[in-house]
Amino acid sequence: MGKGAAAAAVAAIGTAPLAGQTQATKKIWGKPSLFSPAVSYGNLLFLSGVGYHKPGDIKVHTKGVLDEIQQRLEAAGSSMEKVLKVQVYLADLKDYDAMNEVFRGRFGSEPPARTTVAVAGLPGNSLVEMDVIAYI
């Protein structure tokens, strides 16, 4: 395959369905305001950041966030076991170990890829926020 044909093939990826497949469409899950709570494209599902905005320590906040993520996933036809990637944002890195105690096992026996960072100032005084990519 020449350079021109290879470039054309790469350009076509994502714009034309493969044999036997239909064109993927974008779907919004939940009521969008400033941003959409969840968006799917084909069989990929992207959940916006979920925080916990009630009193409690990092374990309470982590459980609340994971429970909300589970509800949103299931509402879109996915599940915790279908999560591919999790981004975890901690208000304070000292909460890393306690957050992990609650996080461990929530995604089944094959946990997703994950990135964890400490950030300054999560919205709504949440101690943790997470966003996920899953499949449906």
Contact map, one row per residue, 1 for C-alpha under 8 A:
1110110000000000000000000000000000000000000000000000000000000000000000000000000000000000000000000000000000000000000000000000000000000000
1111110000000000000000000000000000000000000000000000000000000000000000000000000000000000000000000000000000000000000000000000000000000000
1111111000000000000000000000000000000000000000000000000000000000000000000000000000000000000000000000000000000000000000000000000000000000
0111111100000000000000000000000000000000000000000000000000000000000000000000000000000000000000000000000000000000000000000000000000000000
1111111110000000000000000000000000000000000000000000000000000000000000000000000000000000000000000000000000000000000000000000000000000000
1111111111000000000000000000000000000000000000000000000000000000000000000000000000000000000000000000000000000000000000000000000000000000
0011111111100000000000000000000000000000000000000000000000000000000000000000000000000000000000000000000000000000000000000000000000000000
0001111111110000000000000000000000000000000000000000000000000000000000000000000000000000000000000000000000000000000000000000000000000000
0000111111111000000000000000000000000000000000000000000000000000000000000000000000000000000000000000000000000000000000000000000000000000
0000011111111000000000000000000000000000000000000000000000000000000000000000000000000000000000000000000000000000000000000000000000000000
0000001111111110000000000000000000000000000000000000000000000000000000000000000000000000000000000000000000000000000000000000000000000000
0000000111111111000000000000000000000000000000000000000000000000000000000000000000000000000000000000000000000000000000000000000000000000
0000000011111111000000000000000000000000000000000000000000000000000000000000000000000000000000000000000000000000000000000000000000000000
0000000000111111100000000000000000000000000000000000000000000000000000000000000000000000000000000000000000000000000000000000000000000000
0000000000111111100000100000000000000000000000000000000000000000000000000000000000000000000000000000000000000000000000000000000000000000
0000000000011111110000100000000000000000000000000000000000000000000000000000000000000000000000000000000000000000000000000000000000000000
0000000000000111111111110000000000000000000000000000000000000000000000000000000000000000000000000000000000000000000000000000000000000000
0000000000000001111111000000000000000000000000000000000000000000000000000000000000000000000000000000000000000000000000000000000000000000
0000000000000000111110000000000000000000000000000000000000000000000000000000000000000000000000000000000000000000000000000000000000000000
0000000000000000111111000000000000000000000000000000000000000000000000000000000000000000000000000000000000000000000000000000000000000000
0000000000000000111111100000000000000000000000000000000000000000000000000000000000000000000000000000000000000000000000000000000000000000
0000000000000000110111110000000000000000000000000000000000000000000000000000000000000000000000000000000000000000000000000000000000000000
0000000000000011100011111000000000000000000000000000000000000000000000000000000000000000000000000000000000000000000000000000000000000000
0000000000000000100001111100000000000000110000000000000000000000000000000000000000000000000000000000000000000000000000000000000000000000
0000000000000000000000111110000000000001110000000000000000000000000000000000000000000000000000000000000000000000000000000000000000000000
0000000000000000000000011111000000000011110000000000000000000000000000000000000000000000000000000000000000000000000000000000000000000000
0000000000000000000000001111100000000011100000000000000000000000000000000000000000000000000000000000000000000000000000000000000000000000
0000000000000000000000000111111100011111000000000000000000000000000000000000000000000000000000000000000000000000000000000000000000000000
0000000000000000000000000011111000011111000000000000000000000000000000000001000000000000000000000000000000000000000000000000000000000000
0000000000000000000000000001111100011100000000000000000000000000000000000000000000000000000000000000000000000000000000000000000000000000
0000000000000000000000000001111110011000000000000000000000000000000000000000000000000000000000000000000000000000000000000000000000000000
0000000000000000000000000001011111111000000000000000000000000000000000000000000000000000000000000000000000000000000000000000000000000000
0000000000000000000000000000001111110000000000000000000000000000000000000000000000000000000000000000000000000000000000000000000000000000
0000000000000000000000000000000111110000000000000000000000000000000000000000000000000000000000000000000000000000000000000000000000000000
0000000000000000000000000000000111111000000000000000000000000000000000000000000000000000000000000000000000000000000000000000000000000000
0000000000000000000000000001111111111110000000010000000000000000000000000000000000000000000000000000000000000000000000000000000000000000
0000000000000000000000000001111100111110000000111000000000000000000000000000000000000000000000000000000000000000000000000000000000000000
0000000000000000000000000001110000011111000011110000000000000000000000010000000000000000000000000000000000000000000000000000000000000000
0000000000000000000000000111100000011111100011100000000000000000000000000000000000000000000000000000000000000000000000000000000000000000
0000000000000000000000001111100000000111111111000000000000000000000000000000000000000000000000000000000000000000000000000000000000000000
0000000000000000000000011110000000000011111110000000000000000000000000000000000000000000000000000000000000000000000000000000000000000000
0000000000000000000000011100000000000001111100000000000000000000000000000000000000000000000000000000000000000000000000000000000000000000
0000000000000000000000000000000000000001111110000000000000000000000000000000000000000000000000000000000000000000000000000000000000000011
0000000000000000000000000000000000000001111111000000000000000000000000000000000000000000000000000000000000000000000000000000000000001111
0000000000000000000000000000000000000111101111100000000000000000000000000000000000000000000000000000000000000000000000000000000000001111
0000000000000000000000000000000000000111000111110000000000000000000000000000000000000000000000000000000000000000000000000000000000111100
0000000000000000000000000000000000001110000011111000000000000000000010010000000000000000000000000000000000000000000000000000000000111000
0000000000000000000000000000000000011100000001111100000000000000000000000000000000000000000000000000000000000000000000000000000001110000
0000000000000000000000000000000000001000000000111110000000000000000000000000000000000000000000000000000000000000000000000000000011110000
0000000000000000000000000000000000000000000000011111000000000000100110000000000000000000000000000000000000000000000000000000000011100000
0000000000000000000000000000000000000000000000001111100000001000100000000000000000000000000000000000000000000000000000000011011111000000
0000000000000000000000000000000000000000000000000111110000001101100000000000000000000000000000000000000000000000000000000001011110000000
0000000000000000000000000000000000000000000000000011111000001000000000000000000000000000000000000000000000000000000000000001110000000000
0000000000000000000000000000000000000000000000000001111100001000000000000000000000000000000000000000000000000000000000000000010000000000
0000000000000000000000000000000000000000000000000000111110000000000000000000000000000000000000000000000000000000000000000000000000000000
0000000000000000000000000000000000000000000000000000011111111000000000000000000000000000000000000000000000000000000000000000000000000000
0000000000000000000000000000000000000000000000000000001111111000000000000000000000000000000000000000000000000000000000000000001000000000
0000000000000000000000000000000000000000000000000000000111111100000000000000000000000000000000100110000000000000000000000000001100000000
0000000000000000000000000000000000000000000000000000000111111110000000000000000000000000000000000110110000000000000000000000000000000000
0000000000000000000000000000000000000000000000000000000111111111000000000000000000000000000000000000000000000000000000000000000000000000
0000000000000000000000000000000000000000000000000011110111111111100000000000000000000000000000000000000000000000000000000000011100000000
0000000000000000000000000000000000000000000000000001000001111111110000000000000000000000000000000010011000000000000000000000000100000000
0000000000000000000000000000000000000000000000000000000000111111111000000000000000000000000000000000011000000000000000000000000000000000
0000000000000000000000000000000000000000000000000001000000011111111100000000000000000000000000000000000000000000000000000000000000000000
0000000000000000000000000000000000000000000000000111000000001111111110000000000000000000000000000000000000000000000000000000000111000000
0000000000000000000000000000000000000000000000000000000000000111111111000000000000000000000000000000001001000000000000000000000000000000
0000000000000000000000000000000000000000000000000000000000000011111111100000000000000000000000000000000000000000000000000000000000000000
0000000000000000000000000000000000000000000000000100000000000001111111110000000000000000000000000000000000000000000000000000000000000000
0000000000000000000000000000000000000000000000100100000000000000111111111000000000000000000000000000000000000000000000000000000000000000
0000000000000000000000000000000000000000000000000000000000000000011111111100001100000000000000000000000000000000000000000000000000000000
0000000000000000000000000000000000000000000000000000000000000000001111111110000000000000000000000000000000000000000000000000000000000000
0000000000000000000000000000000000000100000000100000000000000000000111111111000000000000000000000000000000000000000000000000000000000000
0000000000000000000000000000000000000000000000000000000000000000000011111111111100000000000000000000000000000000000000000000000000000000
0000000000000000000000000000000000000000000000000000000000000000000001111111111000000000000000000000000000000000000000000000000000000000
0000000000000000000000000000000000000000000000000000000000000000000000111111110000000000000000000000000000000000000000000000000000000000
0000000000000000000000000000100000000000000000000000000000000000000000011111110000000000000000000000000000000000000000000000000000000001
0000000000000000000000000000000000000000000000000000000000000000000000001111111000000000000000000000000000000000000000000000000000000001
0000000000000000000000000000000000000000000000000000000000000000000000001111111101000000000000000000000000000000000000000000000000000111
0000000000000000000000000000000000000000000000000000000000000000000001001100111111100000000000000000000000000000000000000000000000000001
0000000000000000000000000000000000000000000000000000000000000000000001001000011111100000000000000000000001110000000000000000000000000000
0000000000000000000000000000000000000000000000000000000000000000000000000000001111100000000000000000000000110110000000000000000000000000
0000000000000000000000000000000000000000000000000000000000000000000000000000011111110000000000000000000000100000000000000000000000000111
0000000000000000000000000000000000000000000000000000000000000000000000000000001111111100000000000000000000100011000000000000000000011110
0000000000000000000000000000000000000000000000000000000000000000000000000000000001111100000000000000000000000001100000000000000000011110
0000000000000000000000000000000000000000000000000000000000000000000000000000000000111110000000000000000000000001110000000000000000011100
0000000000000000000000000000000000000000000000000000000000000000000000000000000000111111000000000000000000000001111000000000000001111000
0000000000000000000000000000000000000000000000000000000000000000000000000000000000001111100000000000000000000000011100000000000001110000
0000000000000000000000000000000000000000000000000000000000000000000000000000000000000111110000000000000000000000011110000000000111100000
0000000000000000000000000000000000000000000000000000000000000000000000000000000000000011111000000000000000000000000111100000000111000000
0000000000000000000000000000000000000000000000000000000000000000000000000000000000000001111110110000000000000000000111100100001110000000
0000000000000000000000000000000000000000000000000000000000000000000000000000000000000000111110000000000000000000000001111100011100000000
0000000000000000000000000000000000000000000000000000000000000000000000000000000000000000011111110000000000000000000001100000001000000000
0000000000000000000000000000000000000000000000000000000000000000000000000000000000000000011111110000000000000000000011000000000000000000
0000000000000000000000000000000000000000000000000000000000000000000000000000000000000000000111111000000000000000000000000000000000000000
0000000000000000000000000000000000000000000000000000000001000000000000000000000000000000010111111110000000000000000000000000000000000000
0000000000000000000000000000000000000000000000000000000000000000000000000000000000000000010111111111000000000000000000000000000000000000
0000000000000000000000000000000000000000000000000000000000000000000000000000000000000000000001111111100000000000000000000000000000000000
0000000000000000000000000000000000000000000000000000000001100000000000000000000000000000000000111111110000000000000000000000000000000000
0000000000000000000000000000000000000000000000000000000001100100000000000000000000000000000000111111111000000000000000000000000000000000
0000000000000000000000000000000000000000000000000000000000000000000000000000000000000000000000011111111100000000000000000000000000000000
0000000000000000000000000000000000000000000000000000000000100000000000000000000000000000000000001111111100000000000000000000000000000000
0000000000000000000000000000000000000000000000000000000000100110000000000000000000000000000000000111111111000000000000000000000000000000
0000000000000000000000000000000000000000000000000000000000000110010000000000000000000000000000000011111111000000000000000000000000000000
0000000000000000000000000000000000000000000000000000000000000000000000000000000000000000000000000001111111100000000000000000000000000000
0000000000000000000000000000000000000000000000000000000000000000000000000000000000000000000000000000011111111010000000000000000000000000
0000000000000000000000000000000000000000000000000000000000000000010000000000000100000000000000000000011111110000000000000000000000000000
0000000000000000000000000000000000000000000000000000000000000000000000000000000111100000000000000000000111111111000000000000000000000000
0000000000000000000000000000000000000000000000000000000000000000000000000000000110000000000000000000000011111110000000000000000000000000
0000000000000000000000000000000000000000000000000000000000000000000000000000000000000000000000000000000010111110000000000000000000000000
0000000000000000000000000000000000000000000000000000000000000000000000000000000010000000000000000000000000111111000000000000000000000000
0000000000000000000000000000000000000000000000000000000000000000000000000000000010100000000000000000000010111111100000000000000000000000
0000000000000000000000000000000000000000000000000000000000000000000000000000000000111100000000000000000000100111110000000000000000000000
0000000000000000000000000000000000000000000000000000000000000000000000000000000000011100000000000000000000000011111000000000000000000000
0000000000000000000000000000000000000000000000000000000000000000000000000000000000001111000000000000000000000001111100000000000000000000
0000000000000000000000000000000000000000000000000000000000000000000000000000000000000111000000000000000000000000111110000000000000000000
0000000000000000000000000000000000000000000000000000000000000000000000000000000000000011110000000000000000000000011111000000000000000000
0000000000000000000000000000000000000000000000000000000000000000000000000000000000000001110010000000000000000000001111100000000000000000
0000000000000000000000000000000000000000000000000000000000000000000000000000000000000000111110000000000000000000000111110000000000000000
0000000000000000000000000000000000000000000000000000000000000000000000000000000000000000111100000000000000000000000011111100000000000000
0000000000000000000000000000000000000000000000000000000000000000000000000000000000000000001000000000000000000000000001111100000000000000
0000000000000000000000000000000000000000000000000000000000000000000000000000000000000000001000000000000000000000000000111110100000000000
0000000000000000000000000000000000000000000000000000000000000000000000000000000000000000011000000000000000000000000000111111111110000000
0000000000000000000000000000000000000000000000000010000000000000000000000000000000000000000000000000000000000000000000001111110000000000
0000000000000000000000000000000000000000000000000011100000000000000000000000000000000000000000000000000000000000000000000111110000000000
0000000000000000000000000000000000000000000000000000100000000000000000000000000000000000000000000000000000000000000000001111111000000000
0000000000000000000000000000000000000000000000000011110000001000000000000000000000000000001000000000000000000000000000000111111110000000
0000000000000000000000000000000000000000000000000011000011001000000000000000000000000000011100000000000000000000000000000100111110000000
0000000000000000000000000000000000000000000000000011000001001100100000000000000000000001111000000000000000000000000000000100011111000000
0000000000000000000000000000000000000000000000001111000000000000100000000000000000000001110000000000000000000000000000000100011111100000
0000000000000000000000000000000000000000000000011110000000000000100000000000000000000111100000000000000000000000000000000000000111110000
0000000000000000000000000000000000000000000001111100000000000000000000000000000000000111000000000000000000000000000000000000000011111000
0000000000000000000000000000000000000000000001111000000000000000000000000000000000111110000000000000000000000000000000000000000001111100
0000000000000000000000000000000000000000000111100000000000000000000000000000000000111100000000000000000000000000000000000000000000111110
0000000000000000000000000000000000000000000111000000000000000000000000000000010001111000000000000000000000000000000000000000000000011111
0000000000000000000000000000000000000000001110000000000000000000000000000000010001110000000000000000000000000000000000000000000000001111
0000000000000000000000000000000000000000001110000000000000000000000000000001111001000000000000000000000000000000000000000000000000000111
